[in-house]
């Protein structure tokens, strides 16, 4: 089981997101992260777990796509 700490995360582009939990895709069993933006309509979204926790390159440096901020 893949888990993630619930709480507030900052996307590498700046916006804040509330991570709720990890969930599974009903057909593929892929692990997904359930989250919502802290702006706009605040609708729920899912993103593949591996993509959520990966690093991305920004200005030649490797940074977390989503960095944990607080509970």
C-alpha positions in Angstrom: 0.0 0.0 0.0 1.3 3.4 -0.9 0.6 6.1 1.6 1.1 9.9 1.8 0.9 12.3 4.7 -2.4 14.2 4.6 -2.1 18.0 4.8 -1.1 21.0 2.8 1.4 20.7 -0.1 2.9 23.4 -2.4 3.1 22.6 -6.1 6.4 23.6 -7.6 4.6 26.4 -9.5 3.4 27.9 -6.3 -0.3 27.0 -5.5 -1.3 25.2 -2.3 -3.2 21.9 -2.3 -4.9 19.8 0.4 -4.0 16.1 0.2 -6.8 14.0 1.5 -5.6 10.4 1.1 -4.4 7.7 -1.4 -7.0 5.8 -3.3 -7.0 3.0 -5.9 -8.2 3.0 -9.5 -11.1 0.5 -9.7 -9.9 -1.1 -13.0 -6.1 -0.9 -12.9 -5.5 -0.9 -9.1 -3.1 2.0 -9.7 -2.4 4.1 -6.6 -3.7 7.7 -6.9 -3.4 10.8 -4.6 -6.8 12.4 -3.8 -6.4 16.2 -3.4 -8.0 19.6 -3.9 -6.6 23.0 -4.7 -6.8 25.7 -2.0 -8.1 28.2 -4.6 -10.9 28.5 -7.1 -13.7 25.9 -6.9 -11.7 23.5 -4.8 -13.0 20.5 -6.6 -11.4 17.1 -5.9 -8.7 15.8 -8.2 -6.6 12.6 -8.4 -3.1 12.2 -9.7 -1.1 9.0 -10.1 0.9 8.5 -6.8 4.2 8.1 -8.6 3.7 11.4 -10.5 2.6 13.2 -7.3 5.8 12.2 -5.4 8.3 12.6 -8.3 10.8 15.4 -8.8 10.8 17.8 -11.7 13.5 19.9 -13.2 13.1 23.7 -12.7 15.9 26.0 -13.9 18.3 23.1 -13.9 17.5 22.0 -10.4 15.6 18.9 -9.3 12.6 19.9 -7.0 9.6 18.0 -5.6 6.5 18.4 -7.8 4.5 18.7 -4.5 6.3 19.7 -1.3 4.7 19.0 2.1 4.0 22.3 4.0 1.8 21.4 7.1 -1.0 19.4 8.5 
